Amino acid sequence: MSETENIILKTAKKEFLERGFSGTSMRRIAALSGVTTGALYGYFASKEEIFDSLVKDSYDAVMTRYRNAHEEFASLPYHEQVNGMGTITANCVEWCIGYIYDHFDEFRLILMCSDGTRYSGIIDEMMKIEEESTDQFISLMKEHGRSFPDVDPLLEHMITSGYFTSFFEIVRHQIPREEAFNYIHNLQAFYKAGWEKLFEMRL
């Protein structure tokens, strides 16, 4: 990557963080980068392409790790899912927190500045994976004779939404890294207890 491209991306990141994707213009990025608007388009075809260059790798890394963790869990035999359901999730969450803090500005962009881009739906995408995984787990338990009360789909959606919205508050509030781990551990304990109460059983 050329020095000019680095300058453009550094400038664009600052602008996106201050103004959001929708409030940032190619003309302003060009002016603050010291290039003409025409020259800027020679490096990046659109504002979307600049935003992609800043966040795509980080977004894909977390989403891939999260999706793979659920697929790994779903591939386990029944008894391993029952006995170790928290382990894979906990390891995934630990990794995600560490990765987010290693790429903190990128996740500030994704969570706070991405309206108008495909990245603004990160919480919805993670919720969909979580809800599908939960439904699969419940179905598997029922197949093996475990008693589960029916959970209203809207309630399940509300619980999942609350978890992920709360999870990413560590980024929105720029919580220090070590404190973030404590917050998330407490958050997980709270939601685990809630699910257990809802299911009226110990998983």
N, C-alpha and C positions, 0 to 999 in steps of 0.2 A: 504494500500500500504506500502510495506516495505521501510526501509531507503535506501537500495540499489537501489530499483526501483526509488525512488525520486532523488537520485544522478544521475542515468542514464538519467532520463528525463531532469533534470537541465542541465546536460552536453550536451545532444543531442540538446536541445533548443539553447544553445549558438553556437554549431557547425552549426546547420541549419541556424541560423541568419547570421553567418559569411560566410558560404560556400554554402548555398543553399542545397536543398534536394539532387540534383544530385552530388554535390561535397563533400558530407559527406559520410563516410564509417562506417560500423559496427565496423571494426577493430579499427578505431580511437576513436569512441565513447567508446568502451570497454577500451582501454588504458587510456583515460582521466578520465574514471569513476573508474579506479582501479580494474577492473575485467578482467578475461580472455574472449576472444571472445566466447569460448564455454559457459561460464557462462552467458554472455549477451544473447545468444540465448535461454538460459533457462528461461529468463524473457520476451524476446520479440522475436517473430519468424522471424521478418524482420525489415528492416529500415522503410518500409511502416507502420508497426504496431506501431513503436515508433512515427512516425509523426502523425498517427491517434490519438494516446493517447494525443498528445499535442494540436491538433486543432479541432478534430471532434465535440466536444460538442459546441464549440464557433461557428463553421461553421453552424452546424445544427440549433442552436438557432436563428441566424440571418436569415437564409434562411426560416425557418419555420414561423417566425414572418412576414417576407416580403410576403411570399406566402399567409399566412392567411389574411393579410390586403387586398390583391387584391381579395381574395375569398369573404371576408366580403363586400367589395364595390360592387362586382358583384351581390351579393344577395339582395342588396337594391332595392326598387321600383324605377321606372324611375325618379320621381320628386326628390327623395332623392339623387340620383346619381348626378343630375344636380345641386341641391342646395348645396350639401355638398361634392363635389368630392375632395376638397383639404384637408378636415379635417382628414379623415382616413389616407391618405398618409402622411400628416404632422406629425400626432401622431406616425406613424410607423417610419418615419425618425428620429424623436427626440429620440425614444427608441433605434433605431439602433446605433445612434451616441453614446449615453450613454453606451450601451453595448460594443461597439467596444473599447471605452476608458477604460472600466473596464477590458478588456481582450486584451490590446493593443499589447503585444508581439505575441499573437496567430494570430492576424490579420496581423501583419508584416510578420509572417511566411506564411500565406495564400496568401498574395498579392505579396510578394517579393521573396519568397524562395521555392515555391511549384511546380516549373516546374518538370514534371515527376510524379506528383500525380494527383488524381482526383480533388483536391482542386484548381488547377490552373485555372479552368474554372468558377470561381465564378461570374465574370462579365458577361460572356456569359449566365450563368443560370439566373441571375437577369434580363438581357436584354430580354431573351425569355419570362419571366413572364410579364415584362412591356409591351412588344410589343403585346402579346396576350390580355392583359387587355385593352390596347389602342384600338385595333381592335374591341373588344367586345363593348366597350363604343361607338365608332363611329357607329357601326351597330345598337345599341340600339337607338341612337339619330336619325338615319335615319329612323328607324321603326316608330318613333313618329313624323315624318315630319320635323325634323330639317335639315337644309341644311348644308352639309359638302362638301368641295372640296375633290376630291380624292387626297390622298397623296401617292407619289411613295414609294413602300416598301423599296427600298434602302435608300431613304432619311430618312424615319422613322427609319431605322436601324442605320444610321449615327448619327442622333440626339440622339437616345437612347444610343448608344455607347459613344458619347461625354459626356453625363450626368454621366454615371456610372464611366467612366474613371476619370472624374474630381472629382466625389464624393470621390473616394478612394485616391485622392492626399493628403488628410488630414493625411492618414496613411503613405504614402510613404515619405512625407516631415516632419513627426512627428510634426504636428502643435499642439500647446497647446490646451487643451480640450475646454476652453471657446472660443478661437479664431475659433476653428473648427465649432462650432455652427453658428457663424456669417458667416463664409465662405459658409456653406451649405445653410443657409437661403438666402443669396445673389444668390447663384447658382440656387436655386429653383425659385426665383423671375425672374431670367434671362430666364430660360427655359420656365416658365409659360407664360411670355410675348411673347416668340418666338412661342410657340404653338398657342397662341391666334392670333398672326399676321398671322400665316400659315393658320389657319382656318377662318380668317377674321370675327371673332366674339368674343364676351366676354362670357366665360364659367362660 
